[in-house]
């Protein structure tokens, strides 16, 4: 089973994404900071990390680098609203530009996460 670590600085988006992924029957843990994400990585194995669009663009690669140092085989998915930049370490990029991120769209993207992780 694919295990996802969702990292998002915006707590409302973090909660919505967590609920949507759970409803899509994806095992997910959520972190609102790099420190929380690292603590969760020490406690368990994850196949995919989703970096939410609430994380400043300039921090995404730094966060991805830090997480990949711990487990280089993890897949990194970056969500974007606006221009797609600072995604050098992303295995997949999901743009939410032009749409409101709803539970329905996030659930539909659960299939993308499963494919990205090879499940």
N, C-alpha and C positions, 0 to 999 in steps of 0.2 A: 504494500500500500504506500502511496506517495505521502510523504510528510512535508508540510509547508510551514515555513517560518515567515510570518507577515510582519514587516517593520514599517511603521508609519508614525510620524511625529504628531499628526493631527488625530487626537483620540476619537472624535466622532467617526472619522473615516476608518480608523483602525477597527473600531467595534463593528461598523457596517460590513467591512470586508471579512472580518472574522466570522460573523453570523452567516454571510453569504457563502463562504467556503464550507462551513459546517453543513449548511443546508444542501450543498452540492456533494456531500459525503466525502469531503476532503479533510484529512486529519491536519489540523492547523493549530499552531501556537502563535501568540501575538506579542510584540514588543513595541514600546513607544520610544525607545532610545537604543543606541548602540550598546550601552551597558546591559540593558535588559536582554537584548538579542544574544550577546556573548554569554550571559548566564544561562539562557535556554540552550545554547549550543553545547555548553558543558554538561547539561543534564540529559540531552537526547540527540538522536540522529535526525537530520533533515535532508531531504532531497532537493528542495527548491526554496529559495528565499525570494519573497516579493518585497521590493522596495517601493513604498507608496509614493504617490505624487505630492504628498505633503512634506517630503524631505527635500530640502533645498538642492537644486541641481548640482551645485559645486561640491556637495558632501557625498553624493551617490557613489562615485568611484572609490572614495576613501573608505566608505562603509563596506562596499563590495570587497575591496582589497583585504580589509581586516577580517571579514567573515571567511573569505577564501583561504586565508592563511591557516585558519582552523581546519577547514575541510575543502580542499581544492576541487573535489568532484561535485560539489553542489552546483546546481543551476541557478543563475541569477535572472530574475524577471524584474524589469523596471517599468513602473507606471508613470505616464507623463500627461500633464495638461499643458498645452502650449508646445513650444519648440522642443525637439528631441535633441538634447546635447548632454554631454557628460555621461554617456552610456557605453563607454569603451569596454566595460567588463560585463555587459548584459548578454545573456544568451537569448533573451527575447525582450522586446519592448512593446508595451501595450499603451496606446494613446487613448486618452479619454476626451480628446479635443472635440468640441462640438456636441457633446452629449453630457447629460447629468449622470454621474455614477450611481446607478440604482442597484437595488438587490438583484433585479432581473439581469442587468448587464454584467454584474460581477459574477453571478452564478453561471451565466453563459461562458464567461471567461475561465471558469473552473476546468472546462474541457481543454483549454489551451494549456493550463498549468499541468494537467495530467500528461498531455502530449509532450510538453517540454521536458518533463522528468522521465519520459520514456515508459509511461504506464498506460 
